[in-house]
Each structure stands twice: as C-alpha cells, then as structure tokens.
Amino acid sequence: MPSNLFDLTGKVALITGSSKGIGRAIAEEMARHGAKVVISSRKADNCAAVAAAIDAECATGSGGAVSIPANISSRDEIERLVAETRRELGRIDIVVCNAAVNPAYGPMSELPDTAFEKILHVNILSNHWLIQQVLPEMIERRDGAVIVVSSIGGLRASTTLGAYCISKAADLQLVRNLALENGRHNIRVNAISPGLVRTDFARALWENPEYLASHTERDALQRIAEPRELAGIAVYLASAAGSFTTGQNFVIDGGATIS
C-alpha cells in the first residue's frame, strides 16, 4: 500500500538562497515530492536557470518552480518576494530560511563592527522579517511549516567563525520561540543544523586539504556532506511525516558533534 506521508502535492514552498547549494537541493527535492517551489537569491539569471531545470524535471508531475530573485537583507525586498509569491502561486505553505552570509574569518577580537552587523542582520533579522510576513496566512489556515537552516556552529565555540556561530545559535532560539508562540495554530517551526557541506558557501573550508583532514578524521562518517543529503530532513519537516514535530533542531553532521 503506497504511503503519502512525504507528499507535498498542492503545497507552495518559498526557499531563500535556493539558486545553489543546500537551498537548491531542498527546492529540487520538495518539487520532486509535488511542491511548487520559489527559487530566490540575489542573482536573477541563476534563479531563472534553476527554476527552469526543476520545471523540466517535473514536466510530467505535480511539482514545479518559479523564479523570484530578492536580496533578503532588505525588508522591502522580502515584502516584495512574499507578495510576488502569493500573486504567482496564491499562497505560501512552507518557508525555508536558508540564505546566510559570513564575510569574516578570524578571531572575535579582530572582527570589524560592519562585518558583525551584517552577519546578525542577514542571518537573524532577515529570517525574522520573512517569517513575520508568512505567519498571518498560516495562522488563518491553521497550517504551515517554517524551517530555518542553522548550523552546528550554533552549538559549538569557534576561534575563526565566532560571529557566524553567534548568529546560528540565535536562529535556534528564534525557532524555539516561534514554535511555542505558534503551535496553537498548528504551525510547526524547526531548524536544520548541517555540518560541513560541499557548497560554494563553505568552499574555503573544504578546499583546504589540512582543514578538511583535521575536520573529518574524528567524525563518525569521516567525510563532509553533499547538499542533497540535507534535503530529506527538509521534506520530512514540511510534510505530513513531520506533523507532530516542532521546536526541534535536527543535526545533520555525519557525527561531527558526537566525536
């Protein structure tokens, strides 16, 4: 007997930072499970290319994609992104806050204020703005799934990525607060915390042979993740399979945090 626990047919998923990396992998997998997905990042050409590729793959199915580029560092841009999504697809059932920045690498003692402010603004405040925009319709329907892509950096200290780790720890608390506030409306809010993933965002880390070796030698799986390995948990959290899951942080790190 077939199961529809992971079926997303009829759902609309808005995914930030989805023209590449983890965000793209989540968008592709949600579309394969029937969702209409919004591909959004700053560069319009990249968004259009990814949306076209997803549409081509889903040509005979129920999923698909639209391209709505936006810079989430701007509240006005976030409002436009949400408005255009509703205009094109009618609703928003799932939001995935995936886009993030990290313009600084080094000790906190040398961190410029401008870099710290940018990290906190994009990685925390922009997520807050986007979720604020989509919650009212979810509350009205008494159904919705919010997913924030955090990081195991939010669980650990760092001598080189301190501000980024602070922002990701704050995202975890944002998830817990929103889950408690909105659970009575049947809205689920959860986080995904990846370890090191083979993305452009983390390229400076995994392309460094010494860093890669020292990072993975004690991990249970002794390797880094591929973006698609983060997509399954997002589908779970967005679908009926995750209907009783909220306020949680799912660590997907190949065993890095247990070693």
Number of C-alpha atoms within 10 A of each C-alpha: 3 4 6 12 13 18 20 25 18 12 22 26 28 28 24 29 26 30 28 20 20 26 25 25 21 27 34 28 20 29 29 21 22 20 26 29 31 31 32 30 23 18 14 15 13 18 25 19 14 22 26 17 14 24 21 12 15 19 11 9 14 16 25 27 27 21 22 23 25 23 19 27 21 14 15 12 15 22 18 15 23 19 16 14 21 14 10 11 17 10 18 22 23 26 25 26 27 21 25 23 16 19 12 20 15 13 13 15 8 9 16 10 9 10 17 19 12 18 24 21 19 20 28 23 20 21 26 17 17 22 20 12 17 22 23 11 14 21 16 10 13 15 17 26 25 27 24 27 25 32 26 22 22 21 16 12 12 16 11 14 18 22 27 26 22 21 25 26 20 18 25 24 15 20 24 18 13 21 22 14 12 18 18 11 16 18 26 27 29 27 28 23 22 23 20 25 23 17 16 12 14 13 12 10 17 18 11 10 10 10 12 16 13 11 17 18 13 15 17 14 13 16 19 19 18 15 19 18 16 25 20 15 18 26 24 18 25 29 22 15 14 18 17 11 17 24 20 15 21 18 20 20 23 19 16 22 16 9 10
